Amino acid sequence: MPAGAILVTFDDGFRGVREHALPVMEHLGWPFTVFLVSDLIGQEDLWTRDANPDGVTYPLLDADEIRDMQRRGVSFHSHTRSHASLPTLDDSTLAEQLTGSRQALSHLLGHGVPYIAYPFGHVDARVEAATRAAGYRAAFSTQSGFNRREVNRFRIRRIDVYGTDTASMLLRKIRLGSNDGSLGHAVRYYLNQLKRRLPGARA
Ligand SMILES: [Zn+2]
């Protein structure tokens, strides 16, 4: 990818991505990627019930909607079978979450599924090894930062974007590779950069 390139990704595959993001992204002509929970296609985000049993759940994209978006240039990859926290699983269940979703999504999409996003961003050394063994080529974490050439491809960094972010906050997040889009953070960042460049400064 060219220097400074940005990748836009959406985890979970909510129908809201189709309703709200797709028209905007089509208008801009920007491609984007959605990570799907393969056992829950056309259902709801049942995994949120564990953390919030009384909370509402939201509809997830169904197979027809996914195929239509695929035709319109959206790419889809894996977010496991059921959105389990992978480090908590035993080895065989872990392997099943990883390979099962890859197989099911390959069948649905009609092509290989080389990329995955870890549910909740949860990953450890064992999960990383299992992800490699399951045949994925790269995996997305939720750790913030830039992805330089030497980044661990099984811990690709991402920046969180919220509906409450303003355009200038989002721009600061992207420029600084940080989840903190506040003006104060930007000022501290640039001051530190400046200090490093001063003669005799300690890095
Ligand atoms: Zn998720």
py3Dmol code that shows the C-alpha trace and the ligand (Angstrom):
import py3Dmol

protein = """\
ATOM      1  CA  MET A   1       0.000   0.000   0.000  1.00  0.00           C
ATOM      2  CA  PRO A   2       1.188   3.564  -0.602  1.00  0.00           C
ATOM      3  CA  ALA A   3       2.600   5.525   2.336  1.00  0.00           C
ATOM      4  CA  GLY A   4      -0.157   7.197   4.336  1.00  0.00           C
ATOM      5  CA  ALA A   5      -2.878   4.859   3.031  1.00  0.00           C
ATOM      6  CA  ILE A   6      -5.893   4.358   5.288  1.00  0.00           C
ATOM      7  CA  LEU A   7      -7.991   1.227   5.529  1.00  0.00           C
ATOM      8  CA  VAL A   8     -11.602   1.584   6.755  1.00  0.00           C
ATOM      9  CA  THR A   9     -12.919  -1.474   8.588  1.00  0.00           C
ATOM     10  CA  PHE A  10     -16.144  -2.287  10.413  1.00  0.00           C
ATOM     11  CA  ASP A  11     -16.326  -5.165  12.892  1.00  0.00           C
ATOM     12  CA  ASP A  12     -19.403  -7.377  13.449  1.00  0.00           C
ATOM     13  CA  GLY A  13     -21.395  -6.729  10.246  1.00  0.00           C
ATOM     14  CA  PHE A  14     -24.320  -4.746  11.608  1.00  0.00           C
ATOM     15  CA  ARG A  15     -27.116  -3.898   9.207  1.00  0.00           C
ATOM     16  CA  GLY A  16     -26.541  -0.266  10.195  1.00  0.00           C
ATOM     17  CA  VAL A  17     -23.301  -0.327   8.182  1.00  0.00           C
ATOM     18  CA  ARG A  18     -25.379  -0.967   5.083  1.00  0.00           C
ATOM     19  CA  GLU A  19     -27.973   1.644   6.005  1.00  0.00           C
ATOM     20  CA  HIS A  20     -25.675   4.443   7.129  1.00  0.00           C
ATOM     21  CA  ALA A  21     -22.068   3.891   6.012  1.00  0.00           C
ATOM     22  CA  LEU A  22     -22.550   2.305   2.585  1.00  0.00           C
ATOM     23  CA  PRO A  23     -24.277   5.315   0.948  1.00  0.00           C
ATOM     24  CA  VAL A  24     -21.619   7.694   2.279  1.00  0.00           C
ATOM     25  CA  MET A  25     -18.733   5.470   1.239  1.00  0.00           C
ATOM     26  CA  GLU A  26     -20.252   4.876  -2.211  1.00  0.00           C
ATOM     27  CA  HIS A  27     -20.644   8.639  -2.606  1.00  0.00           C
ATOM     28  CA  LEU A  28     -16.970   9.112  -1.713  1.00  0.00           C
ATOM     29  CA  GLY A  29     -15.919   6.156  -3.854  1.00  0.00           C
ATOM     30  CA  TRP A  30     -14.082   4.610  -0.896  1.00  0.00           C
ATOM     31  CA  PRO A  31     -13.900   0.829  -0.580  1.00  0.00           C
ATOM     32  CA  PHE A  32     -14.174  -0.662   2.917  1.00  0.00           C
ATOM     33  CA  THR A  33     -14.022  -3.965   4.750  1.00  0.00           C
ATOM     34  CA  VAL A  34     -16.517  -5.639   7.102  1.00  0.00           C
ATOM     35  CA  PHE A  35     -15.579  -8.476   9.480  1.00  0.00           C
ATOM     36  CA  LEU A  36     -18.464 -10.962   9.829  1.00  0.00           C
ATOM     37  CA  VAL A  37     -19.490 -13.333  12.642  1.00  0.00           C
ATOM     38  CA  SER A  38     -20.205 -16.384  10.508  1.00  0.00           C
ATOM     39  CA  ASP A  39     -22.672 -18.251  12.783  1.00  0.00           C
ATOM     40  CA  LEU A  40     -24.818 -15.140  13.275  1.00  0.00           C
ATOM     41  CA  ILE A  41     -25.370 -13.941   9.719  1.00  0.00           C
ATOM     42  CA  GLY A  42     -28.952 -12.619   9.419  1.00  0.00           C
ATOM     43  CA  GLN A  43     -29.347 -12.775  13.225  1.00  0.00           C
ATOM     44  CA  GLU A  44     -28.467 -10.321  16.006  1.00  0.00           C
ATOM     45  CA  ASP A  45     -25.401  -9.491  18.112  1.00  0.00           C
ATOM     46  CA  LEU A  46     -26.145 -12.165  20.707  1.00  0.00           C
ATOM     47  CA  TRP A  47     -22.642 -11.911  22.214  1.00  0.00           C
ATOM     48  CA  THR A  48     -23.522  -8.573  23.823  1.00  0.00           C
ATOM     49  CA  ARG A  49     -26.075 -10.379  26.022  1.00  0.00           C
ATOM     50  CA  ASP A  50     -23.297 -11.876  28.166  1.00  0.00           C
ATOM     51  CA  ALA A  51     -22.047  -8.450  29.154  1.00  0.00           C
ATOM     52  CA  ASN A  52     -25.420  -6.744  29.161  1.00  0.00           C
ATOM     53  CA  PRO A  53     -28.248  -9.295  29.610  1.00  0.00           C
ATOM     54  CA  ASP A  54     -31.001  -6.675  29.657  1.00  0.00           C
ATOM     55  CA  GLY A  55     -29.600  -4.693  26.771  1.00  0.00           C
ATOM     56  CA  VAL A  56     -31.012  -4.491  23.288  1.00  0.00           C
ATOM     57  CA  THR A  57     -29.435  -6.372  20.409  1.00  0.00           C
ATOM     58  CA  TYR A  58     -29.121  -5.139  16.842  1.00  0.00           C
ATOM     59  CA  PRO A  59     -29.660  -6.882  13.498  1.00  0.00           C
ATOM     60  CA  LEU A  60     -26.694  -8.227  11.563  1.00  0.00           C
ATOM     61  CA  LEU A  61     -26.426  -8.366   7.761  1.00  0.00           C
ATOM     62  CA  ASP A  62     -28.006 -11.375   6.093  1.00  0.00           C
ATOM     63  CA  ALA A  63     -26.535 -13.378   3.197  1.00  0.00           C
ATOM     64  CA  ASP A  64     -28.407 -11.483   0.440  1.00  0.00           C
ATOM     65  CA  GLU A  65     -27.372  -8.118   1.839  1.00  0.00           C
ATOM     66  CA  ILE A  66     -23.762  -9.276   2.104  1.00  0.00           C
ATOM     67  CA  ARG A  67     -23.691 -10.532  -1.490  1.00  0.00           C
ATOM     68  CA  ASP A  68     -25.260  -7.289  -2.731  1.00  0.00           C
ATOM     69  CA  MET A  69     -22.643  -5.221  -0.869  1.00  0.00           C
ATOM     70  CA  GLN A  70     -19.933  -7.500  -2.251  1.00  0.00           C
ATOM     71  CA  ARG A  71     -21.110  -6.667  -5.779  1.00  0.00           C
ATOM     72  CA  ARG A  72     -20.911  -2.991  -4.845  1.00  0.00           C
ATOM     73  CA  GLY A  73     -17.236  -3.296  -3.882  1.00  0.00           C
ATOM     74  CA  VAL A  74     -17.350  -3.987  -0.132  1.00  0.00           C
ATOM     75  CA  SER A  75     -14.961  -6.710   1.027  1.00  0.00           C
ATOM     76  CA  PHE A  76     -15.816  -9.153   3.814  1.00  0.00           C
ATOM     77  CA  HIS A  77     -13.559 -11.136   6.105  1.00  0.00           C
ATOM     78  CA  SER A  78     -13.765 -13.087   9.359  1.00  0.00           C
ATOM     79  CA  HIS A  79     -14.669 -12.057  12.899  1.00  0.00           C
ATOM     80  CA  THR A  80     -14.837 -15.725  14.043  1.00  0.00           C
ATOM     81  CA  ARG A  81     -17.918 -17.962  14.295  1.00  0.00           C
ATOM     82  CA  SER A  82     -19.647 -16.584  17.388  1.00  0.00           C
ATOM     83  CA  HIS A  83     -17.631 -13.551  18.564  1.00  0.00           C
ATOM     84  CA  ALA A  84     -16.039 -15.463  21.451  1.00  0.00           C
ATOM     85  CA  SER A  85     -13.116 -13.982  23.376  1.00  0.00           C
ATOM     86  CA  LEU A  86     -10.455 -16.200  21.803  1.00  0.00           C
ATOM     87  CA  PRO A  87      -7.880 -16.339  24.651  1.00  0.00           C
ATOM     88  CA  THR A  88     -10.532 -17.945  26.911  1.00  0.00           C
ATOM     89  CA  LEU A  89     -11.099 -20.951  24.610  1.00  0.00           C
ATOM     90  CA  ASP A  90      -9.444 -24.367  24.741  1.00  0.00           C
ATOM     91  CA  ASP A  91      -7.262 -25.317  21.778  1.00  0.00           C
ATOM     92  CA  SER A  92      -9.860 -27.273  19.800  1.00  0.00           C
ATOM     93  CA  THR A  93     -12.648 -24.709  20.268  1.00  0.00           C
ATOM     94  CA  LEU A  94     -10.213 -21.982  19.308  1.00  0.00           C
ATOM     95  CA  ALA A  95      -9.258 -23.805  16.107  1.00  0.00           C
ATOM     96  CA  GLU A  96     -12.933 -24.365  15.323  1.00  0.00           C
ATOM     97  CA  GLN A  97     -13.764 -20.657  15.724  1.00  0.00           C
ATOM     98  CA  LEU A  98     -10.935 -19.754  13.361  1.00  0.00           C
ATOM     99  CA  THR A  99     -11.219 -22.398  10.641  1.00  0.00           C
ATOM    100  CA  GLY A 100     -15.009 -22.798  10.857  1.00  0.00           C
ATOM    101  CA  SER A 101     -15.656 -19.137  10.107  1.00  0.00           C
ATOM    102  CA  ARG A 102     -13.079 -19.082   7.339  1.00  0.00           C
ATOM    103  CA  GLN A 103     -14.752 -22.060   5.639  1.00  0.00           C
ATOM    104  CA  ALA A 104     -18.322 -20.792   6.066  1.00  0.00           C
ATOM    105  CA  LEU A 105     -17.458 -17.331   4.774  1.00  0.00           C
ATOM    106  CA  SER A 106     -15.454 -18.714   1.836  1.00  0.00           C
ATOM    107  CA  HIS A 107     -18.566 -20.641   0.866  1.00  0.00           C
ATOM    108  CA  LEU A 108     -20.826 -17.579   1.205  1.00  0.00           C
ATOM    109  CA  LEU A 109     -18.479 -15.147  -0.556  1.00  0.00           C
ATOM    110  CA  GLY A 110     -17.106 -17.440  -3.242  1.00  0.00           C
ATOM    111  CA  HIS A 111     -13.464 -16.641  -2.516  1.00  0.00           C
ATOM    112  CA  GLY A 112     -10.775 -17.241   0.095  1.00  0.00           C
ATOM    113  CA  VAL A 113     -10.960 -15.395   3.428  1.00  0.00           C
ATOM    114  CA  PRO A 114      -7.389 -14.466   4.375  1.00  0.00           C
ATOM    115  CA  TYR A 115      -8.097 -11.815   7.025  1.00  0.00           C
ATOM    116  CA  ILE A 116      -9.641 -11.824  10.485  1.00  0.00           C
ATOM    117  CA  ALA A 117     -10.374  -9.299  13.242  1.00  0.00           C
ATOM    118  CA  TYR A 118     -10.090 -10.645  16.811  1.00  0.00           C
ATOM    119  CA  PRO A 119     -13.401 -10.271  18.702  1.00  0.00           C
ATOM    120  CA  PHE A 120     -13.082  -7.544  21.379  1.00  0.00           C
ATOM    121  CA  GLY A 121      -9.491  -7.206  20.126  1.00  0.00           C
ATOM    122  CA  HIS A 122      -8.554 -10.033  22.517  1.00  0.00           C
ATOM    123  CA  VAL A 123      -5.357 -11.799  21.432  1.00  0.00           C
ATOM    124  CA  ASP A 124      -2.385 -13.485  23.084  1.00  0.00           C
ATOM    125  CA  ALA A 125       0.568 -15.519  21.791  1.00  0.00           C
ATOM    126  CA  ARG A 126      -1.450 -18.774  21.645  1.00  0.00           C
ATOM    127  CA  VAL A 127      -4.321 -17.132  19.726  1.00  0.00           C
ATOM    128  CA  GLU A 128      -1.848 -15.549  17.344  1.00  0.00           C
ATOM    129  CA  ALA A 129      -0.189 -18.921  16.657  1.00  0.00           C
ATOM    130  CA  ALA A 130      -3.572 -20.612  16.143  1.00  0.00           C
ATOM    131  CA  THR A 131      -4.610 -17.866  13.712  1.00  0.00           C
ATOM    132  CA  ARG A 132      -1.469 -18.440  11.650  1.00  0.00           C
ATOM    133  CA  ALA A 133      -2.065 -22.202  11.770  1.00  0.00           C
ATOM    134  CA  ALA A 134      -5.665 -21.747  10.592  1.00  0.00           C
ATOM    135  CA  GLY A 135      -4.353 -20.303   7.338  1.00  0.00           C
ATOM    136  CA  TYR A 136      -5.011 -16.592   7.784  1.00  0.00           C
ATOM    137  CA  ARG A 137      -2.509 -14.167   6.254  1.00  0.00           C
ATOM    138  CA  ALA A 138      -3.092 -11.272   8.641  1.00  0.00           C
ATOM    139  CA  ALA A 139      -5.205 -10.348  11.673  1.00  0.00           C
ATOM    140  CA  PHE A 140      -6.529  -7.046  12.979  1.00  0.00           C
ATOM    141  CA  SER A 141      -6.240  -6.046  16.633  1.00  0.00           C
ATOM    142  CA  THR A 142      -7.750  -3.050  18.432  1.00  0.00           C
ATOM    143  CA  GLN A 143      -4.404  -1.721  19.606  1.00  0.00           C
ATOM    144  CA  SER A 144      -3.974   1.806  18.291  1.00  0.00           C
ATOM    145  CA  GLY A 145      -1.017   3.062  16.292  1.00  0.00           C
ATOM    146  CA  PHE A 146       0.491   3.188  12.829  1.00  0.00           C
ATOM    147  CA  ASN A 147       1.199   0.071  10.768  1.00  0.00           C
ATOM    148  CA  ARG A 148       4.751   0.426   9.579  1.00  0.00           C
ATOM    149  CA  ARG A 149       6.412  -2.098   7.289  1.00  0.00           C
ATOM    150  CA  GLU A 150       7.769  -4.138  10.213  1.00  0.00           C
ATOM    151  CA  VAL A 151       4.415  -4.413  12.038  1.00  0.00           C
ATOM    152  CA  ASN A 152       3.377  -7.893  13.203  1.00  0.00           C
ATOM    153  CA  ARG A 153       0.817  -8.824  10.531  1.00  0.00           C
ATOM    154  CA  PHE A 154      -1.135 -10.828  13.100  1.00  0.00           C
ATOM    155  CA  ARG A 155      -1.554  -7.726  15.260  1.00  0.00           C
ATOM    156  CA  ILE A 156      -2.428  -5.037  12.727  1.00  0.00           C
ATOM    157  CA  ARG A 157      -3.219  -1.836  14.600  1.00  0.00           C
ATOM    158  CA  ARG A 158      -6.429   0.110  14.267  1.00  0.00           C
ATOM    159  CA  ILE A 159      -7.888   3.343  15.547  1.00  0.00           C
ATOM    160  CA  ASP A 160     -11.362   3.417  17.134  1.00  0.00           C
ATOM    161  CA  VAL A 161     -13.855   5.733  15.462  1.00  0.00           C
ATOM    162  CA  TYR A 162     -17.043   6.708  17.303  1.00  0.00           C
ATOM    163  CA  GLY A 163     -20.218   8.436  16.187  1.00  0.00           C
ATOM    164  CA  THR A 164     -19.392  11.222  18.630  1.00  0.00           C
ATOM    165  CA  ASP A 165     -16.016  11.988  16.989  1.00  0.00           C
ATOM    166  CA  THR A 166     -15.963  15.298  15.149  1.00  0.00           C
ATOM    167  CA  ALA A 167     -14.188  15.582  11.795  1.00  0.00           C
ATOM    168  CA  SER A 168     -11.237  17.391  13.382  1.00  0.00           C
ATOM    169  CA  MET A 169     -10.957  14.761  16.145  1.00  0.00           C
ATOM    170  CA  LEU A 170     -10.931  12.011  13.529  1.00  0.00           C
ATOM    171  CA  LEU A 171      -8.242  13.808  11.555  1.00  0.00           C
ATOM    172  CA  ARG A 172      -6.085  14.152  14.699  1.00  0.00           C
ATOM    173  CA  LYS A 173      -6.555  10.449  15.512  1.00  0.00           C
ATOM    174  CA  ILE A 174      -5.408   9.481  12.021  1.00  0.00           C
ATOM    175  CA  ARG A 175      -2.450  11.857  11.975  1.00  0.00           C
ATOM    176  CA  LEU A 176      -1.238  10.761  15.415  1.00  0.00           C
ATOM    177  CA  GLY A 177      -2.183   7.080  15.151  1.00  0.00           C
ATOM    178  CA  SER A 178      -4.005   7.439  18.461  1.00  0.00           C
ATOM    179  CA  ASN A 179      -7.437   6.796  19.937  1.00  0.00           C
ATOM    180  CA  ASP A 180      -7.167  10.128  21.710  1.00  0.00           C
ATOM    181  CA  GLY A 181      -8.408  12.752  19.248  1.00  0.00           C
ATOM    182  CA  SER A 182      -8.414  15.593  21.778  1.00  0.00           C
ATOM    183  CA  LEU A 183      -6.656  18.839  21.030  1.00  0.00           C
ATOM    184  CA  GLY A 184      -4.621  18.513  24.257  1.00  0.00           C
ATOM    185  CA  HIS A 185      -3.202  15.188  23.103  1.00  0.00           C
ATOM    186  CA  ALA A 186      -2.237  16.670  19.740  1.00  0.00           C
ATOM    187  CA  VAL A 187      -0.453  19.583  21.422  1.00  0.00           C
ATOM    188  CA  ARG A 188       1.485  17.198  23.731  1.00  0.00           C
ATOM    189  CA  TYR A 189       2.378  14.989  20.748  1.00  0.00           C
ATOM    190  CA  TYR A 190       3.810  17.842  18.704  1.00  0.00           C
ATOM    191  CA  LEU A 191       5.648  19.298  21.717  1.00  0.00           C
ATOM    192  CA  ASN A 192       7.318  15.929  22.301  1.00  0.00           C
ATOM    193  CA  GLN A 193       8.280  15.738  18.621  1.00  0.00           C
ATOM    194  CA  LEU A 194       9.793  19.188  18.927  1.00  0.00           C
ATOM    195  CA  LYS A 195      11.707  18.288  22.108  1.00  0.00           C
ATOM    196  CA  ARG A 196      13.212  15.254  20.394  1.00  0.00           C
ATOM    197  CA  ARG A 197      14.545  17.426  17.589  1.00  0.00           C
ATOM    198  CA  LEU A 198      16.201  19.945  19.884  1.00  0.00           C
ATOM    199  CA  PRO A 199      20.011  19.649  20.108  1.00  0.00           C
ATOM    200  CA  GLY A 200      21.086  17.542  23.101  1.00  0.00           C
ATOM    201  CA  ALA A 201      17.544  16.260  23.676  1.00  0.00           C
ATOM    202  CA  ARG A 202      17.085  12.810  25.118  1.00  0.00           C
ATOM    203  CA  ALA A 203      14.702  10.701  23.048  1.00  0.00           C
TER     204      ALA A 203
END
"""
ligand_1 = """\
1
ZN
Zn -16.781 -7.379 17.288
"""
view = py3Dmol.view(width=600, height=400)
view.addModel(protein, "pdb")
view.setStyle({"model": 0}, {"cartoon": {"style": "trace"}})
view.addModel(ligand_1, "xyz")
view.setStyle({"model": 1}, {"stick": {}})
view.zoomTo()
view.show()
